[in-house]
Structures are given as structure tokens and as C-alpha cells.
Amino acid sequence: MAPEFVLAFATGQKVEAKKSVEQFKDLELPRENTSRTADSEFSRHSSIQSVREKFVALVTRIDDKLHGDEKAHRWTIRHGFYANMGGFVLQPRESAAFPINGKQLHWLIKRGYVEYPKMTAKEVWDKSKADGFQKSLTCLQTGWFIIQIVGRAIQKLPITTLEITTLSFVLCTLVMFSQWANKPLDVESPTVLTSSNSIAEILIEAGNVASQPYKQTPLDFIDNQTPSWLTEVQPHLRFRTGPRMRPLPRFTNDRFPVIGAGPDAVFLFLFTMAYCGLHFVAWDFDFPTSVERYLWRVASIAIAACAFIFWVCETYQDGHRLGRWERWYAKLFHNERNGRIDTMEKWRRNRRFIPVWEVIVMTPVTVVYTLARTYIVVEVFLSQRSLPIGAFSTVQWSEFVPHF
């Protein structure tokens, strides 16, 4: 129904993985400088080395450049995805094991509770059940479909609403593949990290920040997996839920994407608007009735308008949740409140996660978007009952081959 929302989740997960890479830069293991050693040996003994020794030195230098990250166990975006999806499990002394994400793992390593996981990006990917051949075949099929649509447009053959809608889903799928290109798929066995400290010792040494009861894992004071449906939306809407195991044996998949205001957010906004705008291509298509054509136009405008309103409201409110606007104001005007902003971010997020004004604005927007999207999906199939004759014609590929 709404692949752009799935794409938003994929983009948010990629942003979090990239943040994890930046955070782990200060914890990377010392890298063996094999290339420098090879360079010095190569220059010092170049006059007496045999051809074989020179070749070995050259291969060593090339291998270090290509696989240096793996040799240094450098934290990559694959590690970030793997950690944030619960790939690492902490096993404290005399306590139940529970999953930890990248931010929590960084905190534990920095304080010496666990060792830096000596796990290369290749070893992380070995845990994935992703089938490269299946992905390649899917991309090949979708690519051929796009070529067919372009061919029909060039030869001025009718394109149906079903093809336009399928094309929009295909484009979302391809971008989704690119966002999740480094995310392991269907990992069944996590990596267990053992700590000689008990969870009580870790919490006591953390101080007052860890004094509050946790909702998911004992390390919620580092990162409580918010914002999510479980921790924010359900309590706010007063939904009744049954008792859950504590700590959680695995992370839930209901964390809302926090994309921020960087290039990823700009890309997602532009692509979302392009996806919604793709329905305007069928503005003058042949529909079974004129009423259906006008309803398609209204639905297309409604989808694009609702998506734009959602982006404006959510960007504004997300800036308040994370204290982004206050930080920008402090940087521009050198306000004295800058030192207090970071300590108040979590309080602001809990207090303003879903303000009243956002509920008032987004409720009708959600209703209109749902009705418009439902009509688009239904009309795609209803319009198949009466198609123009040219819709049954195939692309004449021979016309694209130069001939004299």
C-alpha cells in the first residue's frame, strides 16, 4: 500500500548504521602498518632483491590497501547494521543475556566491560541469509520492466495505470535494496559478548543516569530504542498490552526512523515526492469513465499534498524532540543555553513526542492519504476492464536497431 514508509525505515536504519561507524572511530584497533614496512624494504634492498621478493612486496602493499579494514577489524556500516538489529548479545556475570545495539556496545567497550569484537565485515556478512543470485535476478527482472515502460513511451504506445503503479513500487524496491545493501538478512545466531561484571555492578558504576527502571534492557539509559511504537505510541494512546519478558530477548522492529536533517533526509524527501508525483503521469490516461479519471487526479493530488504536509510537520516536530532547533539557534546567536541543551534532549523527547497540535493536523491527513491510496490501488484493477487497443501491443524492438 505505502512502500515509501518502508523506504523511510530502511533509510533511517542506514543513517543509524552510519552514525555507529562515526562513533566507533575512536575505538578502532591499531592497524598493522604492513604497507609502510613493505615500502621501506622495497626501497632499501631494491638493488639486491630478486624479482620474486619485489613481487611479494608489491602484492603485500596491494593486499593491505584492499583488505586493510578487515585486517584492522575496522568498524564498518555492516557492523553498524548488525549491531543495531541485535546481532550482539551481552552475557553479564550471573545475569540473563540480552541484546545490545551499537551505541550500547560502544559504551561498554569504552569502559572496559567487554572487548572490542574482532569480527571483520566479511564475517558479519557470512551470517546473512541473503541470496545474491536471487537479488540479481530480481534487479534484472525489474530493470527489464523499466526498459519495457520506456520503450512503450518512446513508441507512443498506451501505458496502463497498473504499469505506472507497478513502476512506482519497482523504483521504491530498487532504492530499498541500495539502502539495505550492507544489512545482514535473517541472522539466526547472534554474537555473544561475555562480561566479567554483573549487570548490577555496571548499573552502580554508571551512577544516577541508570537509576530509573528500564523498559526493554538494563542498558536503556544509554539508548532506549526510542522513538518506537512500543515505548512511545502505545503508552500515549493508552493501549492495553500484556506483560513482556524483561529484559527483551530480541529487539522489536518498531523503532521509528530518526533520519535527521542531513543528505539522507533530503534524498528521502525528494524521492518520496517523486514517487507520489509519478501518479500524475496518468493524468490524461484513458479511463473507463470520466468520473474515474477525475477521482484519479484528485487522489494523486491528495497523496502528494499529504506526503508534503507530513514531511513538514514531522521535520518540525522531530527538531524539537532532538533539540535540533535549539542547538542551531545557540550556534547562530551564541546563546548561553547551549550547555544545557544536551542534558534536556531526552526530557523534551518524552514530553513532546506526540503533541496535541500534531494529532489534530495529522489525523485528517492520515485519513485523506489512506482513502486516496486505497482508491489508487482499487482503480488500478478496475481500469483493466476497459483498456485501449494499443495497450495490447508489444514494443517493436527492431525499430531501435539502426538499419539502412
Secondary structure, 3 states (H helix, E strand, C coil): CCHHHHHHHHHHHHHHHHHHHHHHHHHCCCCCCHHHHHHHHHHHCCCCCCHHHHHHHHHHHHHHHHHHHHHCCCCCHHHHHHHHCCCEEEECCCCCCEEECHHHHHHHHHCCCCCCCCCCHHHHHHCCCCCHHHHHHHHHHHHHHHHHHHHHHHCCCCCCHHHHHHHHHHHHHHHHHHHCCCCCCCCCCCEEEECCCCHHHHHHHHHHHHCCCCCCCCCCCCCCCCCEHHHHHHHHHCCCCCCCCCCCCCCCCCECCCCCCCHHHHHHHHHHHHHHHHHHHHCCCCCCCHHHHHHHHHHHHHHHHHHHHHHHHHHHHHHHHCCHHHHHHHHHHCCCCHHHHHHHHHHHHHHCCCCHHHHHHHHHHHHHHHHHHHHHHHHHHHHHHCCCHHHHCCCCHHHHCCCC
